[in-house]
Amino acid sequence: MAGAVLVPVVELIRTDLGLSSGAAGLILTAHGLSLAVSGPVIGKAMDRWGVRGPLAAGLLLYGVAGAAGMVVTSYPVLIASRLVFGVGAAVIFTGTTLSLLNLFDGAARDRAMGYRGTAISLGGIFFPLVGGALGAISWHAPFAVYLLGLPLGLAVLRLLPDSAPHPAPGGGKPRRLFSVPAGVLVLCGLQFVASGLLYGVLVFLPLRLAEIGVTNPFTVALFTATMSLVMSVVGLGYAPLRARLGNPRLVIGSFATWTVALAILAVTELPVLFLVAPSIFGIGMGLAVPALTLMVGEQVPPHQRGQATAVLATATFTGQFVSPLVLGPVQGATSIPTTFAVCAALAGVVLVGLLVMYRSSLRGGP
């Protein structure tokens, strides 16, 4: 719910504070910048000191900094609170992922990651509705939802097992601050592209719908909500799909579905296909989120999982932050269909690269 709960009131904030559209958009995205920067340091800390204490502290910071918007009326102070909030969000993203990797093994871990993806997707449906309902009171009211971080932080201290950090080999020998295998960096690159493509759809689909005459806010919301709903359903089926096909095939399938979905968005004029394409895109996201997370977690020994999952978080939110900055000029110089075509081409190029990378394993079992 990091930014989703505020989406319905961004226009109200812009009007009340006299902001430009770009400045108002930073209220939704500023936390992604501090999250991306702080993520690796937080992951290293969790590898050294464990998860429970840092995760509880992160939830408390998330609640306090997020709820600051209930009383803040200054735009610079609001942005500063969102940057601090991003640090808390980085702790939560890394801590929850690392906890699931450490607490579960085998098929149970696969199911847990599938459920995690489903929860993320459902949050994308539920929290904008909550934000919209509270926004009818005041644009300050949706910020109160972040206070959920306070009781959750206390619950983590009481309920989460206090697992000891995994010792690194080499005893007291000095180690580099950050050290993850090249394979993890490749997977994080895939996550970066996936996040960029996702936000390309989220940003430009409403604009494309307006071009064909679909402007009712509720109707537009149905198109993106359908994508989130499909992601949720696919996430529930991730574990058996992983057992049957293996994660590399699932990631390849994700980029294949994104190539098809983005190509449809690039060429169609039919409203029904604008509903079909996000659904196809959602299939790929429902597969990629748990698959890439597990592939990263399984690439490293236990004492490096915090660093690895934190780098994955950095890739995720950097992709979200950069996507509008890169695709906006493309759209301004050409058109929205051309922008979708560029995204489809990018997904297709990555797909070909993955087929080459995994060509030997594709001939065998999962």
N, C-alpha and C positions, 0 to 999 in steps of 0.2 A: 504493500500500500504506500510505498515511499513517496511517490508523486501522484499516483492514481486518484487518491482521495481528494486532491486539490484541483483536478482537471475541471470539474464543473464550475469552480469559482474563480478561475484565472481571469476571465473577462471582468468580473466584478472587482477584483483586485486592481486590474489595469485601469479601470475607470476611476475608482476611488482614489488611487495614488497618482493618477495622471501619468501613467507609464506608456512607453512604446510597446508594440507587440513583442519585440525581441527582449526587452527588459522584463516583461511579464513572463515570457517563456523561461527565463533563467530561474524563476521560482520553482519550476518543475524539474530543471536539469542541473542546478548548481550543486546539489548534493552528490551527483554522479562524479563530479570532478574531484571533490575531497575524498570520496570513496575510492576512486581509482588510485589516488596518490598514497593514501594511508593503508590500503589493503595489504601490500606485501609486508610492511612493518608489523601489522597486526597478526598476520599469519605466522611470522617468525616468533612473535611473542607467545602465541598459543602453542607452537611446537615446544617452546622452552618451559612454559609455566602451566600448561593444560588449558582446558576450555571453560570450565564452569565459572571461575571468577571473572575472567575477561568478558564472557558472554553476558553475565549478569550486569556488569558495569556498563557494557555497551547498550543493553536494553534500557537501563536507567538514563543514560545520556540521550538515547533515541527519544525517550518519552519527554524529557525536560526540554531539549533543544527543539524537538518537533512541535511541542505544544506552545513554544514561545510566540507563534503566530496568533495565539488567542488574544494577546495584549499588545503586540508590536504594531505600531502605525508608521514607522519609518522604513522606507525601502532598503537603505543600506543595512540597517540592523536586521531586517528580515532576511536578506541574502546572507549576512554573517551567520545567523542562526541556522540557515539551511546548510551552510558549509560545515558547521559543527555537527549538525544532524547527520551529515554524510559519513562522518567518522563512526558514529554509533551504528549506522546502517552497514558499514563495512564490517564491524565486529559481528553483527547479527548474521550477515550473509556467510562469512567465513566460519563462524562458530557453529551455526546450525548444520552447515554442510559437513564440517569436520566431525561433529558429534555423530551424525548418521553414518559416516564412513567408519568411525571407531566402534560404534555400538552394535553394528550389524555386519554379518558376513554372508557370502554366497547369495542364495535366492532371496533371503530376507533383506539383504542390502539392496538388491535389485527392486524389490517391492517398495522399500522405503524411499528410494530415489524416484520411483514412479509416482508415489503419493506426494512427494515434495513438488514435483512438476505440476501435478494436479492442483495442489494448494496454491502455487504461484498463479496458475491460470485462473482459478476461481477468484482469487483476490483481485485480478484485473476486471472481473465482472462486478463483484460485490461492493468494493470500496468506492468506486465512482458513484454508485447509487446512494451509498451512505453520505458521501460528500455532497451530492446534489440535494439530498433531503435536509442536511444541516445548513447548507448554503442558503436555504430559504429563510433562515433566521438571520444570518450575517456571514460575510466572507471569513470572519474570524472563527466561526463555529467549527468548521471541519478540522481545524488544527487540534481540537480537543481529542480526536480519535487517537492521536499519537500517545496520549496518556496511558494507553493500553500497555506500553512498554514498561511502566512502573510495576504493576502487579506481576507481569511476566518475568521481569528481572528477579523479583523476590521468589517467584515459583521456581526459577532455574536454580537459585541457591539452595532451595529446599529439596527439589525433586531430581535434578540431573545428577547422575553418578559422578563422583569426584575421581575420575580416572587420572592416574598419574601420567605425566608426559612421557613419551617413548624416548629412552636415552639414545643419543646419537653415537655411532661407532667412533672410536678414536679417543675416548676418554676426554681429557682436558685439552686436547690439541686445539689451537685456534682454527676457526672455520670462517669461510666467507659469510658475509651478512646474508646474501641470497644465493642459493644454489639449487637450481631445478634442472632436470634433464632436458635436452633439446626436444625430445618427443612431447614434453609438456608444453613447451613454447609453441610447437606446431598446433597442438590441440587448442591452446588458448587463441592462436591466430584464427582457427576455425570458429571459435566462439565469438571473437571480435567481428568477423564477417557476418555470422548469424544474427548478432544483435543489431548490426548496422542495417541489414536487410529488413529485420522486423520493424525497426523504427522508420525505415523508408515507407513501409506499408502503413504504419500508424499515422505518419505525418501527411502523406500524399494521397491516401485513399479518400479521405473526406473532401479534399480539394478536387479530386477527379470526379467524385460523385456529384459535387456541385456543378461541374461542367456539363453533366448530363441531366441536370434538373432535380437531383435528389438533395434537398437541403434541410428537411425537417430534422432537428437534432436527435429526436428519439429514433427515427429511421436510420440515420447515419450510425448511431450507437449500436444498432442491431448488427450492422455489418462487422464491426470489430468485436462485438460480444460473441458473435458466431465463431470467430477464429479462436477466442479464448475458450469457448465451450468445447470445441473440437480438441484443443490442446489438452483439456482436462480429461476427456474421455480416453484419448490415446495414452495419456500418462498412466491411467489405471491398468492398461494392458501392456505396459512396458516390460514387466518381468518375464512373462511367457514369450514375448517377442525377442527379448535378449537371449533367452535360453535356446530359442529355435534358430535365430539368425546370427546372433553375435553383434556386438556394438559397431564394428567397422561397417557392416552392411546397413545398420540402422542410420548411421551418419551419412553414408552414401545415399540412402533412400531419402533422407531429409533434404539434401541439396538437390536431388532430382525433383522432389515435390515443389521446392521453392522455385526452381527454374521454370517448371510448368505454370505455377500460380502467377509468377511475375510476368511471364510471357502472355498469359491471358489478360492480365491487367493492362499490358502494353497495347493490345490490339482490339479488345472488345469495346462495343458500345452498348451491349445489352445489360440492363440492370441485374438480371438474374445471374449472369456470369460474374458480376461484381460481388455477388454473395457466394458463389461457388469458389472463386479464386482464394479468398481469405480462408475458407474452410480447408482447401488443399494445403495452403500455407500452414495452417494450424496443425495438420497432421505431422508435417516435418518438425515443427517446434516441439510438439509433444514427444517426439522420438529423440530429438537432439539434446534437449535440456538434461534428461537423466543420463543419456549415453555419454555425452562429453564429460559430464561431472564424474561419472564412474571411471571413464578412461583416464582422466587426469589423476584421480585418487589411486588408481591401480598402477600408475606409472612410477610411483615413488614409494620409498619405504615409509613406515608409519611416522618416523621422526621428521619427515619433510612434508607431510600432508597439509599442515597448516599453511606453509609457504605456497604449495602448489594450488590449493583451493583459493588462496588470496590472490594469486596471480590470475586465476580464472575469473575472479570477481572484477579485478582491474580490467581485464579484457572485455568483460560483459558491459561494464558501465562506460568504458572509453568508447566502445562501439556505439552505444546509445547516444553519447554526447557528441561524437564526431559526425554521425550519420546526417543530421540536418545541415551541418556546416559544409559537408562535401556535396550532398545531393541538392541542396538549395540552389547553388550557382548553376548546376546542370539544368535544373528545372527552369531557372530564370533565363538561361541562354537558349533553351529549346522548348520543351513542353513536358507536361506530366506523363503522357504515354512514353515519350522518349526516355524519361527518367526511369520508368519501370523497365523499359527495354535494356537500359544500361545495367540495372540491378539483375535482370534475368541473365544477361551476358556474364556478369560477375559470378553468379551462382553456377552457371554452366561451366565456366573455366575451372572453378574450384572442383566441381563434380568430375571433370576429366582428370584433374590432378589426383583426386582421391582414387579414382579407378586405376590409375597408374600406380599409385603408392601401395594400394592393397591388392594388386592383381594376383599375387601369389596366394594370399590367404583366401581370396574369393573362390579359388578353385577347390579349396578344402572345406572343412566344416566350420561352424561358427567359432 
